Amino acid sequence: MIGGGAESDSDGGFSAALIGGIGFTKNTWLSAGLAQSKVDLVSGRELDTRYADIELDHHFDPIGIRIGAAYWGDADVLESDDLRAAAYYRSDAATVSFEYEYRDFDFIIPSTDFLVTRRVMFDADGIGLSARFKTSENTSIRLRGMKYDYSVPFRPVENVDAARLISVTRLSLINSLVDHRASLSLSIDQGLKNWDIDISTWEGIIDRSRTNSLTVRYLMPMTDKTDIELGVGYDDSELYGDVTFFSLFLFFYGD
């Protein structure tokens, strides 16, 4: 499978991504992705974020494991090297996954009226749980939650101005520094077409701001081996306000 697409939002953020995957056997799958986003900050600087990810999944039936690694960031603001692992149980009716993530950060906090520029290096451990249940022949629901424990303390009052300087849209790097996140998704199959409705919420670790998000995606075939996915969503954020976003992706499948 090879896929690619783009996302833009009402605050001027833009991202493009290329993803791919290959099945070595019926139960072993390797996937990878590359992405880049651009955001204009209030300081006039352009935030240019790069992302790379690779993951290996093997299903022993009914137990499976996933291991992955990722890099993302802008060397002048925030970078992260991530490692993750998961163990899951899968049946025809349900999938339950226990997840762990380690993140190693290098963060340059910009100067404000009250603070000088600072560089902070720290890490975080994330523990999470996800579950997917088949609710009928054509519908399923998925629940997911993740909680992070950081190696350094954050003082929300001191960091509000710094966070706002580098968070003007949902694509800003600072939105990856979360204390916890949770989501609920409903998937509806209509033959070869699929609707996915996702409600999610997360709290930033820097300034303890809350963001609530609603996303609707529609996947449909274009040819026997090509799908197109359209997405639209809305964020209600205490940090960067109300934002509407749109996405378009194409997927190509081979034998």
N, C-alpha and C positions, 0 to 999 in steps of 0.2 A: 504494500500500500504506500502511495505517495500522495501527500496533500499539501496545500498551501493556501494562504489567504491573508486578509487584512482586517484591521479593526480601527475605527475612528470614533471620536466622541465630540460632544458639543462644546468642549473647552479647548479644542484644537489638538488633542493628543492623537497620535497615529502609530500603529504598530503593524508589522508584517511578519509572517511566520511560514516556515517550511518544515513539514514533519514527514516521517517515513517509518515503515516497519516491515520486518520480514519474518516469516515463520520457518524456522529450521526443521521443526517437526510439528506434529499435530498439537503438542503440548508445550512447545518452547517458542517464545516470541521475543525478538529484539526490536526495540523502537528507539527513535532518536528525533531530536527537534532543534531547530535554530530559529531565533527570532530577534528582531530589533525594533525598538520604539523610540520616538522623538517627541519631546514635550518642551514648549517654550515656558521658562520660569518667569516669575514676576521681576527678577533681577535683570532680565534681558538675555540671560544665558540659555542655551539649548541643552536640555538633558538628553543624552544619547545613550540608551541602554541596550546592551547586548545580552543574549541569553542562549545557552547551549545545554542540552540535556540528553542523557542516554539511560536506557532501562532494559533489564533482562527479566523475563517472566517465565517461570516453569511451573506447570501444573502436574502434580503427581497423582491427582484424582483420588480422594476429593480435596486433599490439602495442596496448597501451592505457595510459592515464595516469589517475591519481587525484590530486586536490588537495583539501585539507581544512583546517579551522580549528576550534578548540575553546576553550572556557573552562571551568574548574572550580575550585571552592574555597570556602572560608569566609574572609571578609576578616579575621577575628580570629586566624586560624591560618596558613593556607596557601592561596595562589592560584596559578594557572598559566594563561598564554595560550599555546596550542599552534598550530603550523603544521606541516603534513605534506604529503609528496608521494611518489608511487610510480610506477614504470614497470613494466609487466608484459607477459609473453607468455602467450597462452592458446590452447590447441588442445583437441581433443576428449579427449585423453589426459592433459593436464597443464596446470597454470598455475604460472608462476614469477614472483615479484614482488620487485623491489628497492625498499626503503623508506627514507625519510629523515624525521626528525621534529625540529623545533626547539621547545624548551620554555623559557618565561621565567617564573621563579618569584619569589614574594614570601613569605618564610617567617618567622613569628614563633615563635621557639623559647621555650617556657615555662620559667620559673625552676624550679630544683631545689635540693637541699641544697648543691650545689656550684657552681651557675651562676645568674646573674641572667638575666632576660628579655632576649633579643637578637632583632634583626630582621636578616635576611640576604636580600639580593637577588642572584640568580644565574641562570644559564641552563644548558641542556644540549643537546647534539647527539646524536641517536640514529640509528644505522645498523642496518638489519635486512634479513632475507631470509625470504621465505615461499614454500612450494611445496605444491601440491596435485596428487596423482597418482590417477588412476582405476585401481584394482587389479582390478576385475571389473565386471560389468554393474551390480551393486547396491552396490558398496563403493568407498570412496576414503579416502585418508589425507592429512593435512595436517601439515606441519612449519613451525614459525615460531620465529625468534629475533631478539632486539633487544638491542643494547649501547649504553649511554649514556656520554658523556664530559661531565663537569660542569666549570663554570668556576671552582669553588672546591673546596678540599680538605675532606674530612670526616674527623674523628678518631673512630673507632668507640667507643673507651673513654669519651670525654667525653660522647658523645651517647646512650648506652644508656638512662639514666634519662629524658632528654627524650623519646625515642622512645616509651617505655612509657607516658608520661603521655597521649599522644594516639593510641595505637594499642591499642584493646581488642577490635577485631573486624576482619574482612577488609574492611569498608566504611570504615575509618578513612582519612583523607587521606594519612597517612604512607606507606601501602602503595603509593602512586603514585610515590614517590621510590625508584626501583630502579636498581641498577647494571646488571643484565641480566635478561632473562627468556627462557624457551624453553618450547615446548609441542608436543605430539604429539596429533593427533585422528584418530579413526576414525569415519567416517560410513557408516551402513548403511540402505539404502532397502528398504522393504517396501511396494511399491505406492505409495500416496499418503502412507504413514507413514514416519517417519525416526527412527533412533536416532543420537545423537551422543555419543561418549565421548571426553573430553578429559583429558589428563594434562599438568600444567604445573608449572613451578618458577621462582622468582625470588629474587633477593638484594637486600635493602634497602641503599641507599647510606648511610643515617644510622648504623646500628649493625652492618651486615654480617650481619643475621639472614637465615636461609633459610626459605622457605615452599614446601611441596609441596602440590599441590591435585589432586583428582580430581573431575570433574563429569560427570554423565550427564543428557542431555536427550532428551525424547521429544516429537516433533511429529506431530500427527494432525489430520485435517480434522474440522470440526464441521458445516459446510455446504459448498456448492459454492464459496463465496468467503470462508470463514472457517476459520482453523486455531487450534488451541490447543497451547501448548508447556508441558510440565511439566519442572522441573529439580530435581535434588538433588545435593549435593556435600559434600566433606569437605576441610578444610584442616588440615595439620600444620605449625604455625608456631613457630619459635624465639622469636618476639616476642610473639604473643598467644595461643599455645597451640593446642589442638584445637578446631575449630569446624565445626559442621554447618550447611548453608544450604539453603534451598528457594526456588524461583521459579515463577511462573505468568505466562504471557504469552498475549495474544490478538492475532491478526493478521487484518485485513480487506483484501480485494483487490478492485480495481475495474478497469474497462476504460479 
